[in-house]
Amino acid sequence: MLPLQVMQDRLDTLEFWLAEHAPMTCAVLNPGVEEAGLEAFEAELGLTLPEEFKMLYRWHDGQAESEVTTEPGVFGLPFTPLAQVWDVWRSLRDTLTQHPNTSTEVAALDAQVSHPARYIREVFLDPGRVPFCCTDDWNAVGIDLNPGPLGTPGQVITFGQDEHDKYVLAGSLGEFIDEYVRRLEQGRVRVHQPDGDQFPDDPFMLELQVASGEFVESVGFLVDLFPGFGVLPTP
């Protein structure tokens, strides 16, 4: 786990980088969540949120929607406001309450796989998964508070309706942000303006560099957006 002061320094660095390189994304960051909001969410969640998660949302409460920056977001994905995180989590909880066999039934039809093995519970839905980045179709990167037997509470994972292969991206949210900011500083994340876009003067997309040296311009699965993060499966 990253020391909390180091994480705060990394968040500050991230904001400075966005202000310089992706000002349209920086401009739509919401003010931070008040403590009462975090406490209310944690109470309904029934689990202890890692301090790193609370720090992230005290820093900024996700990002507002924008015609220019609808897709790229702070981490190459939209940084989800806490109210939307709460809505997603409630929907997941209610689905499991009303249809308790959902995860088992889905897993029987389409296997859920943990990478590395036994780090993530191999179920379709789990109320211990809390997103902080979501796509439009609600696939997510988030923290896992109910990991598999070899996992660590608070690990950052990929999950969602299309993410049947679930990956550990980092052992904690602090480690995830530290790795992401390190790639910013190394030039392994870049702002890209798609050809023919109607906003030629505005940064539009954040791309992450893959092992070959190329930059990812489109995402098939969430793990494709974060090459080299965490532990990937053996080829």
C-alpha positions, 0 to 999 in steps of 0.5 A, spaced: 500 500 500 502 506 498 503 511 504 497 516 504 502 522 503 505 519 497 498 518 494 496 525 495 503 527 492 501 523 486 494 526 486 497 533 486 502 531 480 496 528 476 492 534 477 498 538 474 499 534 468 492 534 466 492 542 467 498 542 462 496 537 457 489 535 458 485 542 460 479 540 457 479 534 462 481 538 468 476 543 467 470 538 468 473 535 474 468 536 480 469 539 487 471 533 492 466 529 496 464 532 503 465 527 509 458 526 510 457 523 503 463 518 504 460 516 511 453 515 508 456 511 502 460 507 507 454 506 512 450 503 506 455 499 503 456 495 510 464 495 509 470 499 510 472 503 504 480 504 504 482 511 506 485 511 499 478 511 496 476 516 500 482 520 499 480 520 491 473 522 492 475 528 497 480 530 491 475 530 486 468 527 486 469 524 479 468 528 472 462 532 469 459 530 463 462 534 457 461 534 449 469 534 448 471 529 454 465 524 454 470 518 453 477 519 455 476 521 462 482 522 468 484 515 467 483 514 460 476 512 462 470 517 465 472 518 473 465 516 476 462 521 481 460 518 487 452 519 486 453 514 480 458 509 484 452 509 489 447 508 484 451 502 480 452 499 487 445 499 489 443 496 482 447 490 483 445 489 490 438 489 489 439 485 483 442 480 488 437 481 493 431 479 488 435 474 484 440 471 489 442 465 483 444 471 478 451 470 479 451 462 479 447 462 473 451 467 469 457 463 471 454 457 469 453 459 462 459 464 461 465 462 466 468 468 470 475 467 470 480 470 475 487 473 473 491 471 477 487 465 479 484 465 486 485 473 487 478 475 485 472 471 486 469 468 480 462 470 480 458 475 475 456 480 481 459 481 488 457 487 492 464 488 495 466 491 488 466 498 488 467 502 481 471 509 480 471 508 473 465 506 468 464 505 461 457 507 458 455 500 458 457 500 466 464 495 465 468 498 470 475 499 474 474 499 481 476 496 488 475 489 490 473 489 498 471 481 497 477 478 494 478 471 492 482 467 497 489 469 495 487 477 493 487 483 498 481 487 500 482 494 496 485 491 490 484 494 484 480 490 478 476 490 472 469 487 472 462 488 469 457 485 464 463 484 458 469 483 463 468 475 464 476 475 465 477 479 471 484 482 472 488 485 478 491 491 476 494 493 482 494 491 489 491 497 492 488 504 489 494 508 491 499 503 487 494 504 481 494 511 481 502 511 482 503 507 476 498 511 472 502 517 474 509 514 473 507 513 466 504 520 465 511 522 467 515 517 462 511 519 456 507 513 456 500 516 456 499 521 451 493 526 449 491 524 442 486 528 437 482 523 433 483 525 425 477 529 423 474 531 430 470 537 430 474 540 436 481 540 433 484 545 438 482 541 444 485 535 447 480 529 446 483 522 448 488 519 453 492 513 450 496 508 454 503 505 451 503 498 450 509 493 450 510 494 443 511 501 443 504 503 440 499 507 443 492 504 445 486 508 441 481 503 442 479 498 448 476 491 447 476 490 454 478 494 460 485 490 461 487 493 454 487 500 457 492 498 462 497 494 459 502 491 464 498 493 470 498 488 476 499 481 474 497 478 468 495 471 466 501 467 463 500 466 455 
